[in-house]
Amino acid sequence: MELDMLPSLDPTVADITRRIRERSAERRILYEARMADQHRRGVHRGELSCGNLAHGFAACGETDKNALKLMNSANLGIISAYNDMLSAHQPLATFPETIKAAARAMGSTAQFAGGVPAMCDGVTQGQPGMELSLFSRDVIAMAAAVGLSHNMFDAALYLGVCDKIVPGLFIAAARFGHLPAMFVPAGPMPSGLPNKEKARIRQLFAEGKASREELLEAESQSYHSPGTCTFYGTANSNQLMMEMMGLHLPGTSFVNPGTEMREALTRFATEQAVRNSEPGGDYRPFYKQVDERAIVNAIVGLLASGGSTNHTLHLVAMAAAAGITITWEDFTDLSAITPSLMQVYPNGQADINHFQAAGGMSFLFRELLAAGLIHGDIPTVFGTDLTAYTREPFLEDGKLTWREGPEKSLDEEVLRGVATPFAATGGLTVVDGNLGRGVIKVSAVAEEHRVVEAPVRIFEDQNALKAAFEAGELDRDVITVVRFQGPKANGMPELHKLTPYLGVLQDRGHKVALVTDGRMSGASGKVPAAIHISPEALDGGPLAKLKDGDIVRLDANSGTLEAKVDAHTWAERECHVAELAPHHVGLGRELFGGFRHLASAADLGASVFGGFEADDLARQAGQIHAEDA
């Protein structure tokens, strides 16, 4: 698909892009100026003293050492989230040697610049360690910065897949925006136990009708080999968004690990990173590649695919790192005009491998470009604009090539075109009212479950909800409120552990919903959940005013979240104070006290970084005002 053959951009997409650009103008100018200044000051080993440089290549072999002594070849920095406990990241073990060999074949070099932590939310779900999960995103950004701070590199390759890892790597790439960035995924594991069967056994276990041995066997058949989990949660949403922003090679997101194709794509990514470096002759720094158009593409892709609600946090923080300010209203307004084109679990029964087989990213790109819903004119790591991403990779006699992808979906139960979507909108909206602001994903929620008005039952610990369920105390119409789960309270853990219990209640015919200032997994499904409520309860948010038995109305259709308490009584109520000390020690949680103190509100990305250029501009404005006074 050629750029000059594309239809004009959808007017709403154009308007939202314009308002983001205008809202971000001063911040973005400062960001670009800083990146350009860093480039002028020197972005690689040519700026190092002889002693610095000798330290930088002391451990290299003679071939690489000789190349590094010269300044006319590229040196790639590898930042990897490898560990062999995470199935998604275990395949990354072999990537550095593949990358180094491919770089040498190009007359260049690559060095392992640093590793970053990578925790698995599947392992920590419902456990104390989950309270470190969100903050790990910002730790990853800082760890990547440490690796790249040696200034030995002309470009960087970021190896990572899962929930907080890719957003953290993106933030680092943005702050090292003078370097070209290539994101290199590992791919999903092959399909295992069907998702519907896995969910069925989880609910049976929650009701005491399946044994722990049966549950473990089902989980083991679902998560069974190296590669990313195959449901469409935050990890696979990450991959889709990176491709939507042109930070992946075309069609690379969902190729299984351990295959000849995956190996070929990793080699080509290395070769392309060399080409994109300044010594490579086609300098494509991150800061000139990723702007508000790329961010809008990521949001539209997320909405069209029914992706993870976690990205209403992550994308805000990621955009901020690139000098761009986005809001939840941008998500809502784009959702209103973005059709739902994918049904992958939890939005359907298929997994990400089925999506790939049905047409995958090339078909999704073709449809969104043809409808004018994404910007086709952005630069990409592939060396083209985004219109080249309607192609998909193939091996011909062992050589990697790209061909146009299918023009029609091969399975309309999984993937559809814009003309026949699963739904007219993206299924994500903001809810607002006297309980604060939050987000709700309704793409997997049946229409009859989208409005719930019921008495609340309040919890301040997810284990207490489990106990109440098991005691039969929730066997009725109920809105469960799990509060003091925000970033300042306890690190904003995911509450996916609650889904089977609430699902059982819904299946029994009750009107059920969840309201929380915490998070739900990217795999949250059929029970309506108003999440990320801001301000959080610890910050005096109105969730702290609620009492057991209050009537609350959650209306996902109209976007309202209201406590049905008269205004005078509501105003006079004091906020409840929770005992959070037990959540601040153990399993390293005491090390994150500073993070909890610094964390911004959910709608600002729940980040500890403060806003980057936005804070600098505010300080400048304050100085100007002081001088004027």
C-alpha positions as CSV (number, residue, x, y, z in Angstrom):
1,M,0.0,0.0,0.0
2,E,1.5,3.3,-1.1
3,L,1.2,6.4,1.0
4,D,-0.1,8.6,-1.8
5,M,-2.9,6.0,-2.4
6,L,-4.2,6.3,1.2
7,P,-7.5,8.0,2.0
8,S,-7.3,11.1,4.1
9,L,-7.0,10.9,7.8
10,D,-10.3,10.5,9.8
11,P,-11.3,14.0,11.0
12,T,-11.6,12.9,14.6
13,V,-8.2,11.3,14.5
14,A,-6.8,14.4,12.9
15,D,-8.4,16.6,15.6
16,I,-7.2,14.5,18.5
17,T,-3.7,14.4,17.1
18,R,-3.7,18.2,16.6
19,R,-4.9,18.9,20.2
20,I,-2.2,16.5,21.6
21,R,0.4,18.4,19.5
22,E,-0.9,21.8,20.7
23,R,-1.2,20.6,24.3
24,S,2.4,19.3,24.2
25,A,4.0,22.0,22.2
26,E,6.2,23.7,24.7
27,R,7.1,20.4,26.4
28,R,7.9,18.7,23.1
29,I,10.1,21.6,21.9
30,L,12.2,21.4,25.1
31,Y,12.5,17.6,24.7
32,E,13.6,17.8,21.1
33,A,16.1,20.5,22.0
34,R,17.6,18.4,24.7
35,M,17.9,15.4,22.4
36,A,19.5,17.5,19.6
37,D,21.9,18.9,22.1
38,Q,22.9,15.5,23.3
39,H,23.6,14.5,19.7
40,R,25.7,17.5,19.1
41,R,27.7,16.8,22.3
42,G,28.5,13.3,21.0
43,V,26.5,10.1,21.2
44,H,29.2,7.4,21.1
45,R,32.7,6.4,22.0
46,G,34.3,9.1,19.9
47,E,33.8,11.5,22.8
48,L,35.5,9.2,25.3
49,S,39.1,9.6,26.5
50,C,41.6,6.9,25.8
51,G,41.2,5.6,29.3
52,N,37.4,5.6,29.1
53,L,37.6,3.7,25.8
54,A,40.1,1.2,26.9
55,H,37.8,0.3,29.8
56,G,34.9,0.1,27.4
57,F,36.4,-2.6,25.2
58,A,38.9,-4.3,27.5
59,A,36.9,-7.6,27.6
60,C,36.3,-7.7,23.9
61,G,38.0,-10.1,21.4
62,E,40.6,-8.7,19.1
63,T,38.3,-8.4,16.1
64,D,35.8,-6.3,18.1
65,K,38.5,-4.4,19.9
66,N,40.1,-3.3,16.6
67,A,36.7,-2.2,15.2
68,L,35.9,-0.2,18.4
69,K,39.2,1.6,18.1
70,L,38.0,3.0,14.8
71,M,35.2,5.5,14.8
72,N,33.6,4.8,11.5
73,S,31.6,1.7,12.4
74,A,28.5,1.4,14.5
75,N,28.5,-0.1,18.0
76,L,25.1,-1.4,19.2
77,G,24.1,-1.4,22.8
78,I,22.0,-4.4,23.8
79,I,19.6,-3.9,26.7
80,S,17.9,-7.2,27.7
81,A,15.2,-8.3,30.1
82,Y,16.3,-11.9,29.9
83,N,15.8,-14.3,32.7
84,D,15.0,-18.0,32.5
85,M,12.1,-17.9,35.0
86,L,9.8,-15.9,32.7
87,S,8.6,-18.0,29.7
88,A,8.4,-14.9,27.6
89,H,12.0,-13.8,28.2
90,Q,13.7,-17.2,28.4
91,P,14.2,-17.2,24.6
92,L,16.2,-14.0,24.8
93,A,19.2,-16.0,26.2
94,T,20.6,-16.6,22.8
95,F,19.7,-13.2,21.2
96,P,23.0,-11.4,22.2
97,E,25.2,-13.8,20.4
98,T,23.0,-13.7,17.3
99,I,23.1,-9.9,17.4
100,K,26.8,-9.8,17.9
101,A,27.4,-12.1,14.9
102,A,25.0,-10.2,12.7
103,A,26.7,-6.9,13.6
104,R,30.2,-8.3,12.9
105,A,28.9,-9.4,9.4
106,M,28.0,-5.7,8.8
107,G,31.5,-4.6,9.8
108,S,30.2,-3.3,13.1
109,T,30.0,-4.4,16.7
110,A,27.5,-5.0,19.5
111,Q,28.0,-5.1,23.3
112,F,25.7,-6.3,26.0
113,A,25.1,-2.9,27.7
114,G,23.0,-4.1,30.6
115,G,20.2,-6.3,31.9
116,V,17.0,-5.0,33.4
117,P,14.7,-6.8,35.9
118,A,11.7,-8.6,34.5
119,M,9.1,-9.9,36.9
120,C,6.1,-12.0,35.9
121,D,2.7,-10.9,37.0
122,G,1.5,-14.4,36.4
123,V,3.8,-15.6,39.2
124,T,3.1,-12.7,41.6
125,Q,-0.7,-12.4,40.9
126,G,-2.4,-12.2,44.3
127,Q,0.9,-12.3,46.1
128,P,2.8,-9.6,48.1
129,G,5.4,-9.4,45.3
130,M,2.7,-7.9,43.0
131,E,3.0,-4.7,44.9
132,L,6.4,-4.1,43.3
133,S,5.0,-4.8,39.8
134,L,4.0,-1.4,38.6
135,F,7.1,0.3,40.0
136,S,9.2,-2.2,38.2
137,R,8.4,-0.3,35.0
138,D,10.3,2.8,36.3
139,V,13.1,0.6,37.7
140,I,13.5,-0.9,34.3
141,A,13.8,2.6,32.7
142,M,16.5,3.6,35.2
143,A,18.3,0.3,34.8
144,A,18.4,0.7,31.0
145,A,19.7,4.2,31.5
146,V,22.5,3.0,33.6
147,G,23.5,0.5,30.8
148,L,23.4,3.2,28.1
149,S,25.1,5.9,30.2
150,H,28.6,4.6,29.2
151,N,28.1,6.4,25.9
152,M,29.7,3.7,23.9
153,F,26.8,3.2,21.5
154,D,25.5,4.5,18.2
155,A,22.1,2.7,18.5
156,A,20.3,0.5,21.0
157,L,18.4,-2.8,20.7
158,Y,15.8,-3.3,23.4
159,L,15.0,-6.9,24.2
160,G,11.8,-7.4,26.1
161,V,8.2,-8.5,25.9
162,C,6.0,-8.4,29.0
163,D,3.8,-6.1,31.0
164,K,6.0,-3.4,32.6
165,I,9.1,-4.3,30.7
166,V,8.4,-2.8,27.3
167,P,6.9,0.4,28.7
168,G,10.0,0.8,30.9
169,L,12.3,0.1,27.9
170,F,10.3,2.7,25.9
171,I,10.8,5.3,28.6
172,A,14.5,4.7,28.6
173,A,14.6,4.8,24.7
174,A,12.8,8.2,24.9
175,R,15.3,9.7,27.4
176,F,18.1,8.4,25.2
177,G,16.2,9.7,22.2
178,H,19.3,10.8,20.4
179,L,20.1,7.1,19.7
180,P,18.2,5.0,17.1
181,A,16.1,2.4,18.9
182,M,15.1,-1.1,17.7
183,F,12.7,-3.1,19.8
184,V,13.3,-6.9,19.4
185,P,10.6,-9.3,20.7
186,A,10.7,-13.0,21.3
187,G,7.2,-14.1,20.3
188,P,4.4,-16.1,21.8
189,M,4.5,-19.7,22.9
190,P,2.5,-22.2,20.8
191,S,-1.1,-22.6,21.6
192,G,-2.0,-24.8,24.6
193,L,-5.2,-25.5,26.5
194,P,-8.1,-23.5,25.1
195,N,-8.8,-20.4,27.1
196,K,-12.5,-21.2,27.6
197,E,-11.5,-24.5,29.3
198,K,-8.9,-22.8,31.4
199,A,-11.5,-20.2,32.6
200,R,-14.0,-23.0,33.3
201,I,-11.6,-24.9,35.6
202,R,-10.6,-21.7,37.4
203,Q,-14.2,-21.0,38.2
204,L,-14.9,-24.6,39.3
205,F,-11.9,-24.3,41.6
206,A,-13.2,-21.1,43.0
207,E,-16.5,-22.9,43.8
208,G,-14.7,-25.8,45.4
209,K,-15.7,-28.1,42.6
210,A,-12.3,-28.8,41.1
211,S,-9.2,-29.9,43.0
212,R,-5.9,-28.0,43.2
213,E,-4.3,-30.8,41.2
214,E,-6.8,-30.3,38.4
215,L,-6.3,-26.6,38.5
216,L,-2.5,-26.9,38.3
217,E,-2.8,-29.3,35.4
218,A,-5.0,-26.9,33.5
219,E,-2.7,-24.0,34.2
220,S,0.4,-26.1,33.2
221,Q,-1.3,-27.0,29.9
222,S,-2.0,-23.3,29.3
223,Y,1.4,-21.9,30.1
224,H,3.5,-24.8,28.8
225,S,6.7,-23.6,27.0
226,P,9.0,-20.7,26.2
227,G,7.3,-17.7,24.8
228,T,4.8,-15.1,25.8
229,C,1.4,-16.2,27.2
230,T,-1.0,-16.5,24.4
231,F,-4.0,-14.6,25.7
232,Y,-4.3,-10.9,24.7
233,G,-3.1,-9.2,27.9
234,T,-0.6,-6.4,28.5
235,A,2.4,-8.4,27.1
236,N,0.9,-9.0,23.7
237,S,-0.7,-5.5,23.7
238,N,2.9,-4.2,24.1
239,Q,4.0,-6.0,21.0
240,L,1.1,-4.7,18.9
241,M,1.7,-1.1,20.1
242,M,5.4,-1.3,19.3
243,E,4.6,-2.3,15.8
244,M,1.9,0.3,15.5
245,M,4.6,2.9,16.3
246,G,7.0,1.5,13.8
247,L,9.5,0.4,16.5
248,H,9.4,-3.3,15.4
249,L,10.1,-4.7,12.0
250,P,6.9,-5.4,10.0
251,G,5.2,-8.6,11.1
252,T,7.7,-9.5,13.9
253,S,5.5,-9.3,16.9
254,F,3.8,-12.7,17.0
255,V,6.3,-15.1,15.4
256,N,7.0,-18.0,17.8
257,P,10.4,-18.3,19.5
258,G,12.9,-21.0,18.5
259,T,11.9,-20.9,14.8
260,E,14.1,-20.1,11.8
261,M,11.9,-17.1,11.1
262,R,12.4,-15.7,14.6
263,E,16.2,-16.1,14.2
264,A,16.1,-14.4,10.8
265,L,14.1,-11.5,12.1
266,T,16.6,-10.9,15.0
267,R,19.5,-10.9,12.6
268,F,17.7,-8.4,10.3
269,A,16.8,-6.2,13.2
270,T,20.5,-6.0,14.0
271,E,21.4,-5.2,10.4
272,Q,18.7,-2.5,10.3
273,A,19.8,-1.0,13.6
274,V,23.3,-0.6,12.0
275,R,21.8,1.1,9.0
276,N,19.7,3.4,11.2
277,S,22.8,4.6,13.1
278,E,24.8,7.7,12.1
279,P,27.8,5.6,11.0
280,G,25.3,3.4,9.0
281,G,24.4,6.4,6.9
282,D,20.6,6.6,7.6
283,Y,20.5,8.2,11.0
284,R,17.0,7.6,12.5
285,P,17.1,8.7,16.2
286,F,14.2,7.8,18.4
287,Y,13.2,11.4,19.1
288,K,12.7,12.2,15.4
289,Q,10.8,9.0,14.8
290,V,8.3,8.9,17.7
291,D,6.0,11.9,18.0
292,E,2.3,12.5,18.7
293,R,1.3,10.6,15.5
294,A,3.0,7.5,16.7
295,I,1.4,7.7,20.1
296,V,-2.1,8.1,18.5
297,N,-1.3,5.1,16.3
298,A,-0.5,3.1,19.5
299,I,-3.8,4.1,21.1
300,V,-5.9,3.3,18.1
301,G,-4.2,-0.1,17.7
302,L,-4.8,-0.8,21.4
303,L,-8.5,0.1,21.0
304,A,-9.1,-1.7,17.7
305,S,-7.6,-4.9,19.2
306,G,-9.3,-4.8,22.6
307,G,-6.0,-4.4,24.4
308,S,-5.0,-4.1,28.0
309,T,-6.3,-1.4,30.3
310,N,-2.9,-1.2,31.9
311,H,-1.9,1.0,28.9
312,T,-4.2,3.8,30.1
313,L,-1.4,4.1,32.7
314,H,1.7,3.1,30.7
315,L,1.0,5.0,27.5
316,V,0.5,8.2,29.5
317,A,3.9,7.7,31.1
318,M,5.6,6.6,27.9
319,A,4.3,9.6,26.0
320,A,5.5,11.9,28.8
321,A,9.0,10.6,28.4
322,A,8.9,11.7,24.8
323,G,7.7,15.2,25.7
324,I,4.0,14.4,24.8
325,T,1.0,14.9,27.1
326,I,-2.0,12.6,26.5
327,T,-5.1,12.2,28.7
328,W,-7.8,9.6,29.3
329,E,-10.1,11.7,27.3
330,D,-7.9,11.1,24.3
331,F,-8.5,7.3,24.8
332,T,-12.2,7.8,25.2
333,D,-12.6,10.0,22.1
334,L,-10.6,7.7,19.9
335,S,-12.5,4.7,21.3
336,A,-15.7,6.3,20.1
337,I,-14.6,6.1,16.4
338,T,-12.3,3.0,16.5
339,P,-14.1,-0.2,15.5
340,S,-13.3,-3.4,17.4
341,L,-11.5,-5.7,14.9
342,M,-10.1,-8.5,17.1
343,Q,-11.6,-11.1,19.4
344,V,-8.7,-12.7,21.2
345,Y,-9.1,-14.0,24.8
346,P,-10.5,-12.5,27.1
347,N,-12.5,-10.7,24.4
348,G,-13.1,-14.0,22.6
349,Q,-11.9,-17.6,22.8
350,A,-9.1,-17.5,20.3
351,D,-5.5,-16.9,21.2
352,I,-2.8,-14.7,19.7
353,N,-1.5,-17.5,17.4
354,H,-5.0,-17.7,15.9
355,F,-4.9,-13.9,15.3
356,Q,-1.5,-14.3,13.5
357,A,-2.9,-17.1,11.4
358,A,-6.0,-15.2,10.5
359,G,-4.1,-12.3,8.9
360,G,-2.3,-10.8,11.9
361,M,-0.7,-7.4,12.0
362,S,-0.5,-6.9,8.2
363,F,-4.2,-7.2,7.8
364,L,-4.9,-5.0,10.8
365,F,-2.5,-2.3,9.4
366,R,-4.2,-2.6,6.0
367,E,-7.7,-2.0,7.5
368,L,-6.7,0.8,9.8
369,L,-4.7,2.6,7.1
370,A,-7.5,2.3,4.6
371,A,-10.0,3.7,7.0
372,G,-7.7,6.7,7.8
373,L,-7.6,5.7,11.5
374,I,-3.8,5.7,11.9
375,H,-1.0,7.9,10.5
376,G,0.7,6.2,7.7
377,D,3.3,8.9,7.2
378,I,5.4,8.2,10.3
379,P,9.1,7.1,10.0
380,T,9.9,3.5,11.1
381,V,12.8,1.4,12.1
382,F,12.3,-0.5,8.8
383,G,13.5,2.5,6.9
384,T,10.1,3.3,5.4
385,D,6.9,4.9,6.4
386,L,4.1,2.8,8.0
387,T,2.5,1.8,4.8
388,A,5.2,-0.9,4.4
389,Y,3.6,-2.7,7.4
390,T,0.9,-4.2,5.4
391,R,3.6,-6.7,4.4
392,E,4.6,-9.8,6.3
393,P,7.9,-11.7,6.5
394,F,8.7,-14.9,4.6
395,L,11.8,-17.0,4.1
396,E,12.8,-17.7,0.5
397,D,15.8,-20.1,0.3
398,G,16.8,-19.0,3.8
399,K,16.7,-15.3,2.9
400,L,14.2,-12.9,4.7
401,T,11.8,-11.1,2.4
402,W,8.5,-9.2,2.9
403,R,5.3,-9.8,0.8
404,E,1.9,-8.1,1.0
405,G,-0.3,-9.7,3.6
406,P,-3.8,-11.0,3.0
407,E,-6.5,-8.6,1.9
408,K,-9.3,-10.6,3.6
409,S,-9.4,-12.1,7.1
410,L,-8.9,-15.9,7.0
411,D,-11.1,-16.2,10.1
412,E,-13.8,-13.7,10.8
413,E,-14.4,-15.2,14.3
414,V,-11.0,-13.8,15.3
415,L,-10.2,-10.9,13.0
416,R,-12.4,-8.6,10.9
417,G,-12.3,-5.6,8.6
418,V,-13.5,-2.1,9.3
419,A,-16.7,-2.8,7.2
420,T,-17.8,-5.7,9.5
421,P,-16.4,-5.0,13.0
422,F,-17.2,-6.9,16.1
423,A,-18.4,-3.6,17.6
424,A,-18.5,0.0,16.3
425,T,-16.3,1.3,19.1
426,G,-13.1,0.3,20.9
427,G,-14.8,-0.8,24.1
428,L,-12.8,1.5,26.5
429,T,-14.2,4.5,28.3
430,V,-13.7,6.8,31.2
431,V,-16.2,6.7,34.1
432,D,-16.7,9.8,36.2
433,G,-18.8,10.9,39.1
434,N,-18.7,11.6,42.8
435,L,-16.4,8.6,43.3
436,G,-13.7,10.0,41.1
437,R,-12.5,9.1,37.6
438,G,-11.5,5.7,36.3
439,V,-11.5,3.6,33.2
440,I,-13.5,0.6,32.2
441,K,-13.0,-1.9,29.5
442,V,-16.2,-3.4,28.2
443,S,-15.1,-5.3,25.1
444,A,-15.5,-8.6,26.9
445,V,-18.5,-7.5,29.0
446,A,-22.0,-8.5,27.7
447,E,-24.4,-5.6,27.2
448,E,-26.7,-6.8,29.9
449,H,-23.9,-6.5,32.5
450,R,-22.7,-3.0,31.7
451,V,-25.0,-1.2,34.1
452,V,-25.0,-2.3,37.7
453,E,-26.7,-0.5,40.7
454,A,-26.3,-2.4,44.0
455,P,-25.2,-2.1,47.6
456,V,-21.4,-2.0,48.0
457,R,-19.3,-4.3,50.1
458,I,-16.0,-2.7,50.9
459,F,-12.6,-4.4,51.2
460,E,-9.1,-3.1,51.7
461,D,-7.4,-6.4,50.9
462,Q,-8.1,-8.7,48.1
463,N,-7.8,-11.8,50.3
464,A,-10.7,-10.5,52.4
465,L,-12.9,-10.5,49.3
466,K,-11.9,-14.2,48.7
467,A,-12.8,-15.0,52.3
468,A,-16.2,-13.2,52.0
469,F,-17.0,-15.1,48.8
470,E,-16.1,-18.5,50.4
471,A,-18.3,-17.6,53.4
472,G,-21.3,-16.9,51.1
473,E,-21.5,-13.3,52.0
474,L,-21.4,-12.0,48.4
475,D,-24.1,-14.3,47.0
476,R,-26.4,-11.4,46.0
477,D,-26.3,-8.3,43.8
478,V,-23.2,-6.5,44.9
479,I,-20.6,-3.9,43.9
480,T,-17.4,-4.9,45.5
481,V,-15.1,-2.0,46.3
482,V,-11.4,-2.8,46.8
483,R,-9.8,0.4,47.9
484,F,-6.4,1.6,49.1
485,Q,-4.9,-0.2,46.2
486,G,-3.4,2.9,44.4
487,P,0.3,3.5,43.7
488,K,0.8,5.6,46.8
489,A,-1.0,3.1,49.1
490,N,0.6,-0.2,48.1
491,G,2.1,0.1,44.6
492,M,-1.2,-0.5,42.7
493,P,-1.2,-4.3,42.4
494,E,-3.3,-6.1,39.8
495,L,-6.4,-7.7,41.2
496,H,-6.9,-10.4,38.6
497,K,-7.1,-13.0,41.3
498,L,-10.6,-11.7,42.0
499,T,-12.0,-12.4,38.5
500,P,-13.0,-16.1,39.1
501,Y,-15.0,-15.3,42.3
502,L,-16.8,-12.4,40.7
503,G,-17.4,-14.4,37.6
504,V,-19.1,-17.2,39.6
505,L,-21.4,-14.6,41.2
506,Q,-22.3,-13.2,37.8
507,D,-23.0,-16.7,36.5
508,R,-25.4,-17.3,39.4
509,G,-27.5,-14.5,38.0
510,H,-26.4,-11.7,40.3
511,K,-25.6,-8.1,39.2
512,V,-21.9,-7.8,40.0
513,A,-19.2,-5.2,39.5
514,L,-15.8,-4.2,40.9
515,V,-14.7,-0.7,41.7
516,T,-11.1,-0.1,42.7
517,D,-8.2,2.4,42.7
518,G,-6.0,-0.6,41.8
519,R,-5.5,-2.4,38.5
520,M,-6.9,-5.4,36.8
521,S,-4.9,-7.6,34.5
522,G,-4.8,-7.1,30.8
523,A,-6.7,-10.4,30.9
524,S,-9.7,-8.9,32.8
525,G,-12.9,-10.1,31.2
526,K,-16.6,-10.5,31.6
527,V,-17.3,-8.7,35.0
528,P,-17.5,-4.9,34.7
529,A,-14.6,-3.3,36.5
530,A,-14.1,0.4,37.0
531,I,-10.4,0.6,37.8
532,H,-7.6,3.1,38.3
533,I,-10.0,5.3,40.2
534,S,-8.3,8.7,40.8
535,P,-7.7,10.3,43.2
536,E,-6.8,7.2,45.0
537,A,-8.3,6.5,48.5
538,L,-5.0,7.3,50.2
539,D,-4.9,10.7,48.6
540,G,-8.3,11.6,50.1
541,G,-10.1,10.2,47.1
542,P,-13.9,9.7,47.5
543,L,-13.6,5.9,47.6
544,A,-12.4,6.4,51.2
545,K,-15.8,7.9,52.1
546,L,-17.8,4.9,51.1
547,K,-19.5,2.7,53.7
548,D,-20.8,-0.9,53.5
549,G,-24.3,-0.8,52.2
550,D,-24.1,2.4,50.2
551,I,-25.8,2.2,46.8
552,V,-23.5,2.7,43.9
553,R,-24.4,2.9,40.2
554,L,-21.8,2.0,37.6
555,D,-23.0,2.7,34.1
556,A,-20.5,1.8,31.5
557,N,-22.8,3.0,28.7
558,S,-23.1,6.6,30.0
559,G,-19.6,6.7,31.6
560,T,-20.9,7.4,35.2
561,L,-19.8,6.2,38.6
562,E,-21.9,7.5,41.4
563,A,-22.5,6.8,45.1
564,K,-26.3,7.3,45.6
565,V,-25.7,9.3,48.8
566,D,-27.3,12.8,49.2
567,A,-24.9,15.6,48.6
568,H,-24.9,17.0,52.2
569,T,-24.2,13.6,53.8
570,W,-21.5,12.9,51.3
571,A,-19.8,16.3,51.9
572,E,-19.9,15.8,55.7
573,R,-18.4,12.3,55.6
574,E,-14.8,11.9,56.6
575,C,-12.4,9.7,54.7
576,H,-11.6,6.4,56.2
577,V,-7.9,5.8,57.1
578,A,-6.5,2.4,56.3
579,E,-3.7,0.5,58.1
580,L,-1.2,0.0,55.3
581,A,2.0,-0.8,57.3
582,P,1.8,-4.6,56.6
583,H,1.9,-3.7,52.8
584,H,5.1,-1.8,53.2
585,V,7.5,-4.5,54.4
586,G,8.5,-7.9,53.2
587,L,9.7,-9.2,49.8
588,G,11.5,-6.0,49.3
589,R,8.5,-3.7,49.6
590,E,10.4,-1.6,52.2
591,L,12.9,-0.6,49.4
592,F,10.1,1.1,47.5
593,G,8.9,3.6,50.1
594,G,10.3,6.4,48.1
595,F,8.5,5.2,45.0
596,R,5.2,5.2,46.8
597,H,5.8,8.7,48.1
598,L,6.7,10.0,44.6
599,A,4.1,8.2,42.5
600,S,1.8,10.4,40.5
601,A,-1.9,9.8,40.1
602,A,-3.2,7.0,37.8
603,D,-4.4,9.4,35.2
604,L,-0.9,10.9,35.0
605,G,0.7,7.5,34.5
606,A,1.4,6.5,38.1
607,S,5.0,7.4,37.5
608,V,7.8,8.4,39.9
609,F,9.5,10.6,37.3
610,G,7.5,13.7,37.9
611,G,6.6,14.7,34.3
612,F,10.0,15.4,32.8
613,E,9.7,18.6,30.6
614,A,6.3,19.4,32.1
615,D,7.9,19.9,35.5
616,D,10.8,21.9,34.0
617,L,8.4,24.2,32.2
618,A,6.4,24.7,35.4
619,R,9.6,25.7,37.2
620,Q,10.5,28.1,34.4
621,A,7.1,29.6,34.6
622,G,7.4,30.0,38.3
623,Q,10.7,31.8,37.9
624,I,9.3,34.1,35.3
625,H,6.4,35.0,37.5
626,A,8.7,35.6,40.5
627,E,10.8,37.9,38.4
628,D,7.8,39.8,37.1
629,A,6.6,40.2,40.7
